[in-house]
């Protein structure tokens, strides 16, 4: 069922994204690829080899790591465009890498060692000989003489895919689009064998290495054992949050004892008023003496 859905998503993507060709899109899945591991570049094995970065691939059951390695190009003048995963709105599509005269679009993914997301700053062809940039390659100068030194800006992103809510928001330039449509040369036989060997190696599976493969890069294709192989740096785990100290319960203050209310002083009863004396009766006025009548004078 998953395979059917993958092919359906592929058919839809081809109908809405004509810039993608059938030769470029090799597989589609619904699960986002893991972050790129951190690893050192092994020493170049001999002159004329070109660095090809590692990437996550899908084997139908899960992601597995294809180690970065030094590869002899199929012919002089060709440069490697790494493959990349891109979100098309319904699935993650893998755009396979290829050889070409110019480096095409690889999703803006920062693979490191000259592949900073745009072009290739790790070296260049000069009159049929490849020159190496010492600032981004591990070179044995006793055997490598065609070199130059050009600083390259370091990018710390480890996101391994383009598009979607958390992917790299990069779009191809006109030059990259032209390189994508130009004639390509498929990965060499050693490159194909390298990827196939990784797909069947248990510790390359993400389910086993959890993003830190024990063989992250090799000096030559398929050389998964022996001198020169490089382990990935351990994946930094987020430290567990320290438990918050328990908040001590505030001691509850004992309620202050209220003073006992003072006893109410009951006023002493007033003494009964003495009955008021009846008002003195005024003596009746003595009758006036009768007036003496003078005798009538004759």
ABEGO torsion letter per residue (X at the ends): XAAAAAAAAAAAAAAABAABBAAABABBBABBBBBBBBBBBBBBABBGBBBBBBBBBBAGAEBBBBBBBBBBBABBGBBBBBBBBBBAGABBBBBBBBBBABBBBAGGBBAEGGBAGBEBAAEBBBGGBBBBBAAABBBBAAABABBBBBBBBBBABABABBEEAABBBBBBBAAAAAAAABBBBBBBAAAAAAAAAAAABAAABAAAAGGBBABABBABBGBABEBGBBBBBBBBBBBBBBBBBBBBBBBBBBBBBBBBBBBBBBBBBBBBBBBBBBBBBBBBBBBBBBBBBBBBBX
